[in-house]
Amino acid sequence: MTKIRALIVGCGNIAGVFDADRPADALPLTHAGAFSRHGGYDLAACMDPDGERVDAFRKRWNIPTGYASFEELQNCAGRFDVVSICSPTALHASHLRLALTLKPRLVFCEKPVTGTVAETTKWVEEFDKAGVKLAINHTRRWAPDVLLLREQIHTGAWGKIRSATATYSKGVLNNGGHMVDLLIGLLGQLSLLSAGQPLWDFWDDDPTIPAMLQTSSGVPVQLNVSDARDFAFFELQIVSERGVILMENGGFQWRVRKVIDSPQFNGYRSLDAGELIHGEYASAMSRAVENIYNAVLFGETLASTGHGALEAQRLCEQIKSSSLAQFCTDNRSQPSN
Ligand SMILES: NC(=O)c1ccc[n+]([C@@H]2O[C@H](COP(=O)([O-])OP(=O)(O)OC[C@H]3O[C@@H](n4cnc5c(N)ncnc54)[C@H](O)[C@@H]3O)[C@@H](O)[C@H]2O)c1
């Protein structure tokens, strides 16, 4: 198998720590976990200003070289095929710029790409100009069950889609971005009808906001909220002509409710209790690095790109602007809930 060389920038949770203590046969949830399980990657180097993190990361993932900053990587142009950006979001714009100086074939950047549509647009364009592929970790774009559902919706297997209701917490850009990207992936382009009151449940600069959206054919899509301080919640219900599909627990499980003759009311049709299906979210990171490997070596189309992430971020930013304009007119950035 041809090996491609990877550099990981930022040695925290999504870079590898989430997988550090998981069993060897557990499906990987992180960049290092997925690269090292794949077999086609040479995990060549990692970088983090926190020396202890670099040491622990190198030891856990068997990485020969560690760096403390991009300055130390100055003479490494052309040494890495793939650069993973797993640093805090506020640093992504500068790390996308520095990653380009290393002349990789592809950058796999964590979401959100940057904090604003303006910056994300700039870097998506710069990557296009440089001819470097940009993959964004909107993980569900690689989940096999999400892809199957998308195909079923598009081929009409569920009949007409009547509505969708999605619930998220922890920021309209941070987790809302995942949800909006998932909705666009499943239902196509969305537009904003109205935005509701912001809930400041986790990030100082990224409230969780409800919104009414619609698809290009007018299907109503409700974006609802939960509070991250209560519990983590990321769920979706799609109501169709032929039944109801529920993505539960972030996609770790699904429930499909099919149309039946009502057991109570003669002549009526209702839904069964639903079949609980084990979700395939956990295999998404493995699929992502396989897609990235094939994109680098064979030009395979990426399932999640900078352009796709930008489309989702535009809608998230519109929701935020609309909500803040209505509900934060006294210029308070963070009202108490
Ligand atoms: N796709 C997902 O579902 C998902 C999940 C979690 C996090 N994320 C995203 O991943 C990114 C990182 O989040 P995390 O939870 O892993 O954070 P984290 O705090 O666990 O890790 C961030 C790491 O970056 C390092 N760092 C700080 N400054 C740096 C610099 N100048 N250069 C290189 N590294 C630097 C920190 O020392 C830390 O080790 C964020 O953008 C976050 O939104 C995405």
The ligand as an ORCA input file, in Angstrom:
! r2SCAN-3c Opt
* xyz 0 1
  N     -15.638     17.446     14.316
  C     -16.050     17.416     15.563
  O     -17.083     16.836     15.889
  C     -15.221     18.110     16.618
  C     -15.197     17.642     17.926
  C     -14.387     18.292     18.853
  C     -13.655     19.403     18.460
  N     -13.733     19.862     17.182
  C     -12.959     21.040     16.748
  O     -11.572     20.716     16.835
  C     -10.811     21.833     17.235
  C     -10.031     21.456     18.496
  O     -10.936     21.076     19.504
  P     -10.517     20.076     20.698
  O     -11.763     19.790     21.434
  O      -9.689     18.950     20.211
  O      -9.632     21.081     21.548
  P      -8.470     20.749     22.585
  O      -8.372     21.948     23.472
  O      -8.662     19.406     23.202
  O      -7.161     20.682     21.662
  C      -6.605     21.806     21.030
  C      -5.092     21.617     21.026
  O      -4.518     22.682     20.275
  C      -3.325     23.062     20.930
  N      -2.878     24.382     20.504
  C      -3.063     25.590     21.119
  N      -2.400     26.541     20.436
  C      -1.808     25.923     19.383
  C      -0.952     26.377     18.344
  N      -0.608     27.671     18.242
  N      -0.503     25.477     17.445
  C      -0.854     24.167     17.532
  N      -1.646     23.673     18.511
  C      -2.114     24.548     19.415
  C      -3.674     22.973     22.414
  O      -2.480     22.921     23.210
  C      -4.454     21.678     22.435
  O      -3.612     20.562     22.606
  C     -11.803     22.969     17.413
  O     -11.860     23.715     16.219
  C     -13.131     22.259     17.630
  O     -14.258     23.021     17.216
  C     -14.490     19.231     16.259
*
